[in-house]
């Protein structure tokens, strides 16, 4: 599963192209490894992404989207 990176202790809601959403809570290092509910992230915290994030990497940096 990919490791998501963000700000330590942040909570992020992701929405995928298949309509499923997922809430991720990050640890003290700003990382969370979870099984994603889809392959392409289209929204982060309710905001549509101009360029969707395709989950084809082992590390996904969400710091610029929070």
mmCIF file as gemmi writes it, N, C-alpha and C atoms, coordinates in Angstrom:
data_model
loop_
_atom_site.group_PDB
_atom_site.id
_atom_site.type_symbol
_atom_site.label_atom_id
_atom_site.label_alt_id
_atom_site.label_comp_id
_atom_site.label_asym_id
_atom_site.label_entity_id
_atom_site.label_seq_id
_atom_site.pdbx_PDB_ins_code
_atom_site.Cartn_x
_atom_site.Cartn_y
_atom_site.Cartn_z
_atom_site.occupancy
_atom_site.B_iso_or_equiv
_atom_site.pdbx_formal_charge
_atom_site.auth_seq_id
_atom_site.auth_asym_id
_atom_site.pdbx_PDB_model_num
ATOM 1 N N . UNK Axp A 1 ? 0.832 -1.189 0 1 0 ? 1 A 1
ATOM 2 C CA . UNK Axp A 1 ? 0 0 0 1 0 ? 1 A 1
ATOM 3 C C . UNK Axp A 1 ? 0.87 1.243 0 1 0 ? 1 A 1
ATOM 4 N N . UNK Axp A 2 ? 0.403 2.332 -0.607 1 0 ? 2 A 1
ATOM 5 C CA . UNK Axp A 2 ? 1.225 3.543 -0.63 1 0 ? 2 A 1
ATOM 6 C C . UNK Axp A 2 ? 1.272 4.215 0.738 1 0 ? 2 A 1
ATOM 7 N N . UNK Axp A 3 ? 2.343 4.953 0.96 1 0 ? 3 A 1
ATOM 8 C CA . UNK Axp A 3 ? 2.486 5.769 2.153 1 0 ? 3 A 1
ATOM 9 C C . UNK Axp A 3 ? 2.165 7.206 1.769 1 0 ? 3 A 1
ATOM 10 N N . UNK Axp A 4 ? 1.182 7.769 2.441 1 0 ? 4 A 1
ATOM 11 C CA . UNK Axp A 4 ? 0.799 9.156 2.209 1 0 ? 4 A 1
ATOM 12 C C . UNK Axp A 4 ? 1.579 10.033 3.168 1 0 ? 4 A 1
ATOM 13 N N . UNK Axp A 5 ? 2.006 11.196 2.689 1 0 ? 5 A 1
ATOM 14 C CA . UNK Axp A 5 ? 2.731 12.146 3.524 1 0 ? 5 A 1
ATOM 15 C C . UNK Axp A 5 ? 1.958 13.455 3.574 1 0 ? 5 A 1
ATOM 16 N N . UNK Axp A 6 ? 1.926 14.037 4.769 1 0 ? 6 A 1
ATOM 17 C CA . UNK Axp A 6 ? 1.278 15.335 4.975 1 0 ? 6 A 1
ATOM 18 C C . UNK Axp A 6 ? 1.86 15.936 6.242 1 0 ? 6 A 1
ATOM 19 N N . UNK Axp A 7 ? 1.13 16.828 6.84 1 0 ? 7 A 1
ATOM 20 C CA . UNK Axp A 7 ? 1.55 17.471 8.082 1 0 ? 7 A 1
ATOM 21 C C . UNK Axp A 7 ? 1.246 16.525 9.242 1 0 ? 7 A 1
ATOM 22 N N . UNK Axp A 8 ? 2.126 16.503 10.247 1 0 ? 8 A 1
ATOM 23 C CA . UNK Axp A 8 ? 1.93 15.623 11.41 1 0 ? 8 A 1
ATOM 24 C C . UNK Axp A 8 ? 0.567 15.861 12.041 1 0 ? 8 A 1
ATOM 25 N N . UNK Axp A 9 ? -0.121 14.791 12.355 1 0 ? 9 A 1
ATOM 26 C CA . UNK Axp A 9 ? -1.422 14.765 13.033 1 0 ? 9 A 1
ATOM 27 C C . UNK Axp A 9 ? -2.568 15.375 12.218 1 0 ? 9 A 1
ATOM 28 N N . UNK Axp A 10 ? -2.344 15.637 10.951 1 0 ? 10 A 1
ATOM 29 C CA . UNK Axp A 10 ? -3.397 16.191 10.098 1 0 ? 10 A 1
ATOM 30 C C . UNK Axp A 10 ? -4.431 15.11 9.785 1 0 ? 10 A 1
ATOM 31 N N . UNK Axp A 11 ? -5.637 15.546 9.5 1 0 ? 11 A 1
ATOM 32 C CA . UNK Axp A 11 ? -6.699 14.664 9.03 1 0 ? 11 A 1
ATOM 33 C C . UNK Axp A 11 ? -7.091 15.134 7.635 1 0 ? 11 A 1
ATOM 34 N N . UNK Axp A 12 ? -7.093 14.213 6.688 1 0 ? 12 A 1
ATOM 35 C CA . UNK Axp A 12 ? -7.372 14.547 5.296 1 0 ? 12 A 1
ATOM 36 C C . UNK Axp A 12 ? -8.469 13.63 4.789 1 0 ? 12 A 1
ATOM 37 N N . UNK Axp A 13 ? -9.415 14.208 4.049 1 0 ? 13 A 1
ATOM 38 C CA . UNK Axp A 13 ? -10.441 13.393 3.411 1 0 ? 13 A 1
ATOM 39 C C . UNK Axp A 13 ? -10.162 13.355 1.916 1 0 ? 13 A 1
ATOM 40 N N . UNK Axp A 14 ? -10.049 12.142 1.398 1 0 ? 14 A 1
ATOM 41 C CA . UNK Axp A 14 ? -9.786 11.935 -0.018 1 0 ? 14 A 1
ATOM 42 C C . UNK Axp A 14 ? -11.037 11.404 -0.688 1 0 ? 14 A 1
ATOM 43 N N . UNK Axp A 15 ? -11.279 11.827 -1.913 1 0 ? 15 A 1
ATOM 44 C CA . UNK Axp A 15 ? -12.364 11.26 -2.707 1 0 ? 15 A 1
ATOM 45 C C . UNK Axp A 15 ? -11.762 10.745 -4.003 1 0 ? 15 A 1
ATOM 46 N N . UNK Axp A 16 ? -12.189 9.565 -4.392 1 0 ? 16 A 1
ATOM 47 C CA . UNK Axp A 16 ? -11.634 8.884 -5.558 1 0 ? 16 A 1
ATOM 48 C C . UNK Axp A 16 ? -12.572 8.985 -6.753 1 0 ? 16 A 1
ATOM 49 N N . UNK Axp A 17 ? -12.053 8.661 -7.924 1 0 ? 17 A 1
ATOM 50 C CA . UNK Axp A 17 ? -12.84 8.737 -9.151 1 0 ? 17 A 1
ATOM 51 C C . UNK Axp A 17 ? -14.005 7.761 -9.168 1 0 ? 17 A 1
ATOM 52 N N . UNK Axp A 18 ? -13.98 6.746 -8.313 1 0 ? 18 A 1
ATOM 53 C CA . UNK Axp A 18 ? -15.083 5.789 -8.247 1 0 ? 18 A 1
ATOM 54 C C . UNK Axp A 18 ? -16.179 6.235 -7.279 1 0 ? 18 A 1
ATOM 55 N N . UNK Axp A 19 ? -16.037 7.447 -6.702 1 0 ? 19 A 1
ATOM 56 C CA . UNK Axp A 19 ? -17.06 8.001 -5.825 1 0 ? 19 A 1
ATOM 57 C C . UNK Axp A 19 ? -16.869 7.685 -4.356 1 0 ? 19 A 1
ATOM 58 N N . UNK Axp A 20 ? -15.938 6.806 -4.013 1 0 ? 20 A 1
ATOM 59 C CA . UNK Axp A 20 ? -15.692 6.471 -2.614 1 0 ? 20 A 1
ATOM 60 C C . UNK Axp A 20 ? -14.826 7.54 -1.967 1 0 ? 20 A 1
ATOM 61 N N . UNK Axp A 21 ? -15.031 7.749 -0.667 1 0 ? 21 A 1
ATOM 62 C CA . UNK Axp A 21 ? -14.199 8.697 0.067 1 0 ? 21 A 1
ATOM 63 C C . UNK Axp A 21 ? -13.548 7.988 1.241 1 0 ? 21 A 1
ATOM 64 N N . UNK Axp A 22 ? -12.456 8.574 1.736 1 0 ? 22 A 1
ATOM 65 C CA . UNK Axp A 22 ? -11.66 7.947 2.775 1 0 ? 22 A 1
ATOM 66 C C . UNK Axp A 22 ? -11.017 9.047 3.618 1 0 ? 22 A 1
ATOM 67 N N . UNK Axp A 23 ? -11.058 8.88 4.932 1 0 ? 23 A 1
ATOM 68 C CA . UNK Axp A 23 ? -10.422 9.821 5.84 1 0 ? 23 A 1
ATOM 69 C C . UNK Axp A 23 ? -9.122 9.199 6.338 1 0 ? 23 A 1
ATOM 70 N N . UNK Axp A 24 ? -8.049 9.973 6.263 1 0 ? 24 A 1
ATOM 71 C CA . UNK Axp A 24 ? -6.734 9.511 6.69 1 0 ? 24 A 1
ATOM 72 C C . UNK Axp A 24 ? -6.235 10.436 7.798 1 0 ? 24 A 1
ATOM 73 N N . UNK Axp A 25 ? -5.742 9.85 8.882 1 0 ? 25 A 1
ATOM 74 C CA . UNK Axp A 25 ? -5.13 10.607 9.979 1 0 ? 25 A 1
ATOM 75 C C . UNK Axp A 25 ? -3.642 10.275 9.981 1 0 ? 25 A 1
ATOM 76 N N . UNK Axp A 26 ? -2.819 11.308 9.978 1 0 ? 26 A 1
ATOM 77 C CA . UNK Axp A 26 ? -1.381 11.13 9.884 1 0 ? 26 A 1
ATOM 78 C C . UNK Axp A 26 ? -0.733 11.048 11.255 1 0 ? 26 A 1
ATOM 79 N N . UNK Axp A 27 ? 0.371 10.315 11.344 1 0 ? 27 A 1
ATOM 80 C CA . UNK Axp A 27 ? 1.07 10.126 12.618 1 0 ? 27 A 1
ATOM 81 C C . UNK Axp A 27 ? 1.991 11.309 12.918 1 0 ? 27 A 1
ATOM 82 N N . UNK Axp A 28 ? 2.809 11.174 13.956 1 0 ? 28 A 1
ATOM 83 C CA . UNK Axp A 28 ? 3.705 12.258 14.379 1 0 ? 28 A 1
ATOM 84 C C . UNK Axp A 28 ? 4.775 12.584 13.343 1 0 ? 28 A 1
ATOM 85 N N . UNK Axp A 29 ? 5.025 11.679 12.417 1 0 ? 29 A 1
ATOM 86 C CA . UNK Axp A 29 ? 5.985 11.918 11.334 1 0 ? 29 A 1
ATOM 87 C C . UNK Axp A 29 ? 5.31 12.437 10.072 1 0 ? 29 A 1
ATOM 88 N N . UNK Axp A 30 ? 4.003 12.613 10.128 1 0 ? 30 A 1
ATOM 89 C CA . UNK Axp A 30 ? 3.267 13.082 8.958 1 0 ? 30 A 1
ATOM 90 C C . UNK Axp A 30 ? 3.094 12.017 7.9 1 0 ? 30 A 1
ATOM 91 N N . UNK Axp A 31 ? 3.03 10.754 8.319 1 0 ? 31 A 1
ATOM 92 C CA . UNK Axp A 31 ? 2.877 9.654 7.37 1 0 ? 31 A 1
ATOM 93 C C . UNK Axp A 31 ? 1.704 8.759 7.755 1 0 ? 31 A 1
ATOM 94 N N . UNK Axp A 32 ? 1.124 8.137 6.759 1 0 ? 32 A 1
ATOM 95 C CA . UNK Axp A 32 ? 0.06 7.16 6.972 1 0 ? 32 A 1
ATOM 96 C C . UNK Axp A 32 ? 0.111 6.162 5.82 1 0 ? 32 A 1
ATOM 97 N N . UNK Axp A 33 ? 0.137 4.885 6.144 1 0 ? 33 A 1
ATOM 98 C CA . UNK Axp A 33 ? 0.113 3.837 5.131 1 0 ? 33 A 1
ATOM 99 C C . UNK Axp A 33 ? -1.237 3.151 5.215 1 0 ? 33 A 1
ATOM 100 N N . UNK Axp A 34 ? -2.021 3.303 4.168 1 0 ? 34 A 1
ATOM 101 C CA . UNK Axp A 34 ? -3.384 2.761 4.16 1 0 ? 34 A 1
ATOM 102 C C . UNK Axp A 34 ? -3.674 2.147 2.798 1 0 ? 34 A 1
ATOM 103 N N . UNK Axp A 35 ? -4.659 1.274 2.788 1 0 ? 35 A 1
ATOM 104 C CA . UNK Axp A 35 ? -5.142 0.718 1.529 1 0 ? 35 A 1
ATOM 105 C C . UNK Axp A 35 ? -6.106 1.738 0.928 1 0 ? 35 A 1
ATOM 106 N N . UNK Axp A 36 ? -5.772 2.289 -0.225 1 0 ? 36 A 1
ATOM 107 C CA . UNK Axp A 36 ? -6.659 3.28 -0.829 1 0 ? 36 A 1
ATOM 108 C C . UNK Axp A 36 ? -7.943 2.638 -1.351 1 0 ? 36 A 1
ATOM 109 N N . UNK Axp A 37 ? -9.019 3.429 -1.361 1 0 ? 37 A 1
ATOM 110 C CA . UNK Axp A 37 ? -10.318 2.946 -1.824 1 0 ? 37 A 1
ATOM 111 C C . UNK Axp A 37 ? -10.476 3.076 -3.333 1 0 ? 37 A 1
ATOM 112 N N . UNK Axp A 38 ? -9.472 3.598 -4.017 1 0 ? 38 A 1
ATOM 113 C CA . UNK Axp A 38 ? -9.529 3.76 -5.468 1 0 ? 38 A 1
ATOM 114 C C . UNK Axp A 38 ? -8.127 3.934 -6.018 1 0 ? 38 A 1
ATOM 115 N N . UNK Axp A 39 ? -8.045 4.193 -7.326 1 0 ? 39 A 1
ATOM 116 C CA . UNK Axp A 39 ? -6.729 4.353 -7.976 1 0 ? 39 A 1
ATOM 117 C C . UNK Axp A 39 ? -6.4 5.807 -8.289 1 0 ? 39 A 1
ATOM 118 N N . UNK Axp A 40 ? -7.406 6.676 -8.337 1 0 ? 40 A 1
ATOM 119 C CA . UNK Axp A 40 ? -7.186 8.072 -8.696 1 0 ? 40 A 1
ATOM 120 C C . UNK Axp A 40 ? -7.904 8.976 -7.712 1 0 ? 40 A 1
ATOM 121 N N . UNK Axp A 41 ? -7.152 9.881 -7.073 1 0 ? 41 A 1
ATOM 122 C CA . UNK Axp A 41 ? -7.732 10.84 -6.136 1 0 ? 41 A 1
ATOM 123 C C . UNK Axp A 41 ? -8.181 12.061 -6.928 1 0 ? 41 A 1
ATOM 124 N N . UNK Axp A 42 ? -9.456 12.438 -6.786 1 0 ? 42 A 1
ATOM 125 C CA . UNK Axp A 42 ? -9.995 13.581 -7.522 1 0 ? 42 A 1
ATOM 126 C C . UNK Axp A 42 ? -10.263 14.784 -6.623 1 0 ? 42 A 1
ATOM 127 N N . UNK Axp A 43 ? -10.433 14.56 -5.312 1 0 ? 43 A 1
ATOM 128 C CA . UNK Axp A 43 ? -10.688 15.664 -4.379 1 0 ? 43 A 1
ATOM 129 C C . UNK Axp A 43 ? -9.918 15.43 -3.093 1 0 ? 43 A 1
ATOM 130 N N . UNK Axp A 44 ? -9.407 16.523 -2.504 1 0 ? 44 A 1
ATOM 131 C CA . UNK Axp A 44 ? -8.749 16.482 -1.209 1 0 ? 44 A 1
ATOM 132 C C . UNK Axp A 44 ? -9.436 17.522 -0.331 1 0 ? 44 A 1
ATOM 133 N N . UNK Axp A 45 ? -9.976 17.072 0.799 1 0 ? 45 A 1
ATOM 134 C CA . UNK Axp A 45 ? -10.699 17.947 1.728 1 0 ? 45 A 1
ATOM 135 C C . UNK Axp A 45 ? -11.788 18.753 1.023 1 0 ? 45 A 1
ATOM 136 N N . UNK Axp A 46 ? -12.484 18.113 0.093 1 0 ? 46 A 1
ATOM 137 C CA . UNK Axp A 46 ? -13.604 18.747 -0.586 1 0 ? 46 A 1
ATOM 138 C C . UNK Axp A 46 ? -13.236 19.61 -1.769 1 0 ? 46 A 1
ATOM 139 N N . UNK Axp A 47 ? -11.953 19.809 -2.021 1 0 ? 47 A 1
ATOM 140 C CA . UNK Axp A 47 ? -11.529 20.636 -3.15 1 0 ? 47 A 1
ATOM 141 C C . UNK Axp A 47 ? -11.15 19.752 -4.328 1 0 ? 47 A 1
ATOM 142 N N . UNK Axp A 48 ? -11.749 20.058 -5.484 1 0 ? 48 A 1
ATOM 143 C CA . UNK Axp A 48 ? -11.401 19.312 -6.697 1 0 ? 48 A 1
ATOM 144 C C . UNK Axp A 48 ? -9.973 19.625 -7.102 1 0 ? 48 A 1
ATOM 145 N N . UNK Axp A 49 ? -9.266 18.625 -7.555 1 0 ? 49 A 1
ATOM 146 C CA . UNK Axp A 49 ? -7.896 18.79 -8.011 1 0 ? 49 A 1
ATOM 147 C C . UNK Axp A 49 ? -7.886 19.088 -9.502 1 0 ? 49 A 1
ATOM 148 N N . UNK Axp A 50 ? -7.081 20.06 -9.922 1 0 ? 50 A 1
ATOM 149 C CA . UNK Axp A 50 ? -6.943 20.37 -11.338 1 0 ? 50 A 1
ATOM 150 C C . UNK Axp A 50 ? -6.341 19.164 -12.05 1 0 ? 50 A 1
ATOM 151 N N . UNK Axp A 51 ? -5.333 18.583 -11.423 1 0 ? 51 A 1
ATOM 152 C CA . UNK Axp A 51 ? -4.71 17.365 -11.951 1 0 ? 51 A 1
ATOM 153 C C . UNK Axp A 51 ? -4.904 16.258 -10.93 1 0 ? 51 A 1
ATOM 154 N N . UNK Axp A 52 ? -5.772 15.291 -11.203 1 0 ? 52 A 1
ATOM 155 C CA . UNK Axp A 52 ? -5.977 14.19 -10.253 1 0 ? 52 A 1
ATOM 156 C C . UNK Axp A 52 ? -4.68 13.452 -9.953 1 0 ? 52 A 1
ATOM 157 N N . UNK Axp A 53 ? -4.611 12.869 -8.771 1 0 ? 53 A 1
ATOM 158 C CA . UNK Axp A 53 ? -3.432 12.125 -8.335 1 0 ? 53 A 1
ATOM 159 C C . UNK Axp A 53 ? -3.656 10.644 -8.622 1 0 ? 53 A 1
ATOM 160 N N . UNK Axp A 54 ? -2.855 10.094 -9.522 1 0 ? 54 A 1
ATOM 161 C CA . UNK Axp A 54 ? -2.933 8.673 -9.847 1 0 ? 54 A 1
ATOM 162 C C . UNK Axp A 54 ? -1.997 7.937 -8.889 1 0 ? 54 A 1
ATOM 163 N N . UNK Axp A 55 ? -2.509 6.938 -8.212 1 0 ? 55 A 1
ATOM 164 C CA . UNK Axp A 55 ? -1.732 6.213 -7.215 1 0 ? 55 A 1
ATOM 165 C C . UNK Axp A 55 ? -0.887 5.128 -7.878 1 0 ? 55 A 1
ATOM 166 N N . UNK Axp A 56 ? 0.217 5.566 -8.461 1 0 ? 56 A 1
ATOM 167 C CA . UNK Axp A 56 ? 1.135 4.624 -9.091 1 0 ? 56 A 1
ATOM 168 C C . UNK Axp A 56 ? 2.516 4.674 -8.455 1 0 ? 56 A 1
ATOM 169 N N . UNK Axp A 57 ? 2.659 5.399 -7.359 1 0 ? 57 A 1
ATOM 170 C CA . UNK Axp A 57 ? 3.922 5.524 -6.628 1 0 ? 57 A 1
ATOM 171 C C . UNK Axp A 57 ? 3.731 4.973 -5.217 1 0 ? 57 A 1
ATOM 172 N N . UNK Axp A 58 ? 4.823 4.63 -4.573 1 0 ? 58 A 1
ATOM 173 C CA . UNK Axp A 58 ? 4.748 4.126 -3.196 1 0 ? 58 A 1
ATOM 174 C C . UNK Axp A 58 ? 4.619 5.253 -2.176 1 0 ? 58 A 1
ATOM 175 N N . UNK Axp A 59 ? 5.004 6.476 -2.555 1 0 ? 59 A 1
ATOM 176 C CA . UNK Axp A 59 ? 4.884 7.628 -1.665 1 0 ? 59 A 1
ATOM 177 C C . UNK Axp A 59 ? 4.051 8.697 -2.356 1 0 ? 59 A 1
ATOM 178 N N . UNK Axp A 60 ? 3.035 9.175 -1.662 1 0 ? 60 A 1
ATOM 179 C CA . UNK Axp A 60 ? 2.16 10.198 -2.204 1 0 ? 60 A 1
ATOM 180 C C . UNK Axp A 60 ? 2.221 11.389 -1.26 1 0 ? 60 A 1
ATOM 181 N N . UNK Axp A 61 ? 2.735 12.52 -1.741 1 0 ? 61 A 1
ATOM 182 C CA . UNK Axp A 61 ? 2.902 13.708 -0.918 1 0 ? 61 A 1
ATOM 183 C C . UNK Axp A 61 ? 1.662 14.589 -1.043 1 0 ? 61 A 1
ATOM 184 N N . UNK Axp A 62 ? 0.942 14.772 0.051 1 0 ? 62 A 1
ATOM 185 C CA . UNK Axp A 62 ? -0.276 15.58 0.052 1 0 ? 62 A 1
ATOM 186 C C . UNK Axp A 62 ? -0.068 16.939 0.725 1 0 ? 62 A 1
ATOM 187 N N . UNK Axp A 63 ? 1.153 17.271 1.096 1 0 ? 63 A 1
ATOM 188 C CA . UNK Axp A 63 ? 1.396 18.524 1.816 1 0 ? 63 A 1
ATOM 189 C C . UNK Axp A 63 ? 0.955 19.75 1.035 1 0 ? 63 A 1
ATOM 190 N N . UNK Axp A 64 ? 1.043 19.733 -0.264 1 0 ? 64 A 1
ATOM 191 C CA . UNK Axp A 64 ? 0.648 20.891 -1.071 1 0 ? 64 A 1
ATOM 192 C C . UNK Axp A 64 ? -0.858 20.993 -1.269 1 0 ? 64 A 1
ATOM 193 N N . UNK Axp A 65 ? -1.597 19.992 -0.844 1 0 ? 65 A 1
ATOM 194 C CA . UNK Axp A 65 ? -3.049 19.976 -1.054 1 0 ? 65 A 1
ATOM 195 C C . UNK Axp A 65 ? -3.839 20.279 0.22 1 0 ? 65 A 1
ATOM 196 N N . UNK Axp A 66 ? -3.144 20.478 1.326 1 0 ? 66 A 1
ATOM 197 C CA . UNK Axp A 66 ? -3.839 20.698 2.601 1 0 ? 66 A 1
ATOM 198 C C . UNK Axp A 66 ? -3.929 22.185 2.874 1 0 ? 66 A 1
